[in-house]
Amino acid sequence: MIIDIKTYRKTEVIDITAKIESYIKGDGLVNIFAKHTTTAIIVADMDPNSDTDLLQAIQAMTPKVNWIHPHDPNHYPDHLFSSLLGVSLTIPFLEDKLELGKWQKIIFVELDGPKNREIALSFIQTQEHPTTISIT
């Protein structure tokens, strides 16, 4: 299944949790995969201004070097941070709900917008409820 996402700025952080959860049925695992080399999919807290903090941190961590990326050297950090942040997640779901922690959200990170983007969702359904095991 493919989900389309439109971004509006060069860098942008979008909470896609509700969109992903709208496709969840039953119990299982969902894999969320960004089909681009200048985007990322992460789990993060989305308190007010967390998006700005994330984007400022990425900017601050970008080394000031002479990149040699062939089609646009200044564009290479977009690829670098996509690789470092990651382009996919696998998250369990139970009874039609994502099994995220209280503050966790699924976040799409645009690093080279604005663009039309695609996210692929893949599902593994389970037939029975998982068992909770306590480790002491």
Residue, then its C-alpha position, 0 to 999 in steps of 0.5 A: m500500500i502506498i501513502d502520498i505525502k505532500t511537503y511544503r518546505k525545504t525541511e519539514v517534520i510531519d506527524i503521520t501517526a494517525k494516518i498510519e493508524s487509520y490503515i491498521k486492522g487487527d493484530g500484527l506488525v506494520n512496516i513504514f518505508a519512505k521511498h526516497t533518499t532525502t527523507a526519513i521515518i522516525v519515532a519521536d516526541m512531538d511536544p510543541n516546537s519539537d519539530t523545530d528543535l529536530l531540524q535545528a539539531i540536524q542543521a547544527m550537526t551538518p559538517k562544514v566540508n566541501w561535499i563532492h556529491p555529483h549533481d549538487p554538492n550542497h544537497y549531500p547532507d540531505h542524503l546523509f541525514s536520511s541514512l543516519l535517521g533511517v527510512s523505515l520502522t516496524i511497529p507492532f499493533l494490537e486490536d487496531k491500535l499501534e503499540l506506541g509508548k505514551w509520547q511516541k509518534i511516527i514522524f516523516v522528516e522531509l530533508d529536501g522539499p517541497k515535494n510529493r513523497e510516497i511511503a510504502l506500508s506492509f503488514i504482517q497479520t497475526q492470528e492470536h493476541p501476543t502474550t506479555i512476558s515480564i522479565t524480572 
